[in-house]
């Protein structure tokens, strides 16, 4: 299982969860933040969140992935 941690830069809020995949983690984070999350933004604005993902160990898989958000 992969573990995910999301830092909302604007509010300095950190959320963490284990999940099967990134989509499941995003669904949980979106509900908590009240925003739709995406890895790409067509308007080329600054990312509002940073995502880390790792496996048990800890073993980093990807860290500091830029995430963009829009209100739901």
C-alpha positions in Angstrom: 0.0 0.0 0.0 1.2 3.5 -0.7 1.0 6.4 1.7 0.2 9.9 0.7 0.8 13.3 2.3 -0.6 16.5 0.9 0.6 20.0 2.0 -1.8 22.8 1.2 0.7 25.6 0.8 -1.7 28.5 1.2 -3.1 27.2 4.5 -0.1 25.3 5.7 -2.4 22.3 6.3 -1.0 18.8 6.0 -3.2 15.7 5.3 -2.0 12.1 5.2 -3.6 8.8 4.3 -2.8 5.3 3.1 -4.5 4.5 -0.2 -4.6 1.9 -3.0 -3.6 4.6 -5.6 -3.3 8.3 -6.1 -6.9 8.6 -7.3 -8.2 7.2 -4.0 -5.9 9.6 -2.0 -7.1 12.6 -4.1 -10.7 11.7 -3.5 -10.1 11.7 0.3 -8.1 15.0 0.1 -10.7 16.7 -2.1 -13.4 15.9 0.4 -11.3 17.3 3.3 -10.2 20.5 1.4 -13.4 21.1 -0.6 -11.4 21.4 -3.8 -10.9 19.4 -7.0 -7.3 18.3 -7.3 -5.3 17.7 -10.5 -1.7 17.2 -11.5 -1.9 19.5 -14.4 -3.4 23.0 -14.7 -4.3 24.5 -18.1 -4.0 28.1 -16.8 -0.3 27.6 -15.8 -0.9 29.0 -12.3 1.3 28.3 -9.3 0.5 25.0 -7.6 -1.3 25.3 -4.3 -0.4 21.9 -2.9 2.6 19.5 -2.8 2.0 15.7 -2.7 4.4 13.1 -1.4 4.0 9.4 -1.9 5.9 6.6 -0.4 5.8 2.9 0.3 6.1 1.1 3.7 9.6 1.6 5.0 9.6 4.6 4.4 10.7 4.4 0.8 10.0 7.5 -1.2 8.4 6.8 -4.6 7.7 10.4 -5.6 8.0 13.4 -3.4 7.0 17.0 -3.9 4.6 16.5 -6.8 2.9 19.8 -7.7 -0.9 19.7 -7.3 -3.4 22.2 -8.6 -6.8 22.8 -7.1 -10.1 24.4 -8.1 -13.2 24.9 -6.0 -15.8 22.1 -6.2 
